[in-house]
Amino acid sequence: MDCFDVTFLNDLEQRFEHQETVALNSFDELSKLLDFFSVSVSDEVMPRVDEVNCSWLLVGMPQPKDIADFDAFYEQWLAQTGRDNNMDEYGQLMCLNGLFEKFARSSIMVVLSEAI
């Protein structure tokens, strides 16, 4: 997704290949997670996206974790958030890391919140 197109974001089927779902408990957890990848969310107002509570542009380019560094990141994540250590947690973060690797050259990345 190299150009911002709200039409693309409003089409769930079209954007499916370009998204990863991560279940978080709060905006604070989102901020901490993004900080681990050296990015944050913009204060810029985004156009309305259908069936989404909030949307933000990412500021900076996410720095995916190398496989060798992923477990250390995961342990830090658990320590900072108090989240449960289980396969669902590990898997969703591994998939997010993979998404950041896949779209490393994208000029725009967006976070969509269905419910926080």
N, C-alpha and C positions, 0 to 999 in steps of 0.2 A: 504494500500500500504506500506508494510514493507520492501521492497527492491526496489532499483531504477532500473527500466526497461524502457528504452526509447521506446521499442516496445509497451509497455502498454500505454505510453503517446501519442504515434502516432495513437492509435486506439480509435477514438472518441467514438464509441459505447461501447467499453469495459470500458473506464474511466468515462463514463457518471454518474454512480452511486457514483463515488468517487470525484466528483467535485461540486463546487458551483460557479455560475457566479455573479460577482459584477461589476457594471458599475461605473468606476471612471474617473476623468478628467485628472489625471496626476500621475506621479511616486511619487510626493510629497504626494498626497492623499493616495496612497498605503502605503507609509512609515508611515504616521500618523495612518492609520487604523491598521496596524500591530503592531505599538507601543502600541495601546490601548489593544492589546491582548498579550503584553509582548514578541513579537518576531520581527525579522527583516529579511531582505533577505541577503543571502550570496554573497560575491564577487566572489565565486568560479565559474569557467566557466562550463556551463552545455552543454551536447550534444545537437545538433540541434533537435528540436521537429517540426514535420511537421505542417504547417499552423499556426505557432505561431511566433510572433515578438521577444519576449524575454521570458526567463524562469529563475527562481531562486529557489534555495533551501531555505527553512525557517531555520533560526538559532534560536534554542530554541524550547520549546514546548508551543503552544498557550494556554493561560489561558482563557477558555470560561467564559462568564459573567453569574452569577446566574440570574434567572428571576427577582428577587427583585432588582438587580443592573443594569439591562439592560437599563431601562429608563434613569437613571442618565448618563450612558455611552453614550446613544444616544444623549442626550442634549449636552454633552461635545463635541461629534463628530460634531454636527451641529454648535456649537459655534466656533470650531477651523477651520472648513473647509468652512463655509458659504454656505453649501449645503442646498437644499430645504427640508423643513419638509413635507414629504408626505408619503403615504402608501408604495409606491415603495421603497423609501429610507429605511424606517423602516423594511420592509419585507426582503429586500436583506441582511441587516445586521443581522436580526434575523436568516435567513437561514445560513449565514456564521457562526454565533455563534453555531448553531446546528451542522454544519459540524465539527467544532473544537471539540465539545463534542463527536460526533460519532467516530472520529479518534484520540481521546486523547492519545491512546497508540501506534500510528504509529511512527515508527522510522524516517520516512522521509515524509516531506510535501513539495510540489512544488507549486509555483505560476507561472501560464502561462498568458502571456499578448498577447491578440489578437491585440490590438491597444491602445497605449498610446501616 
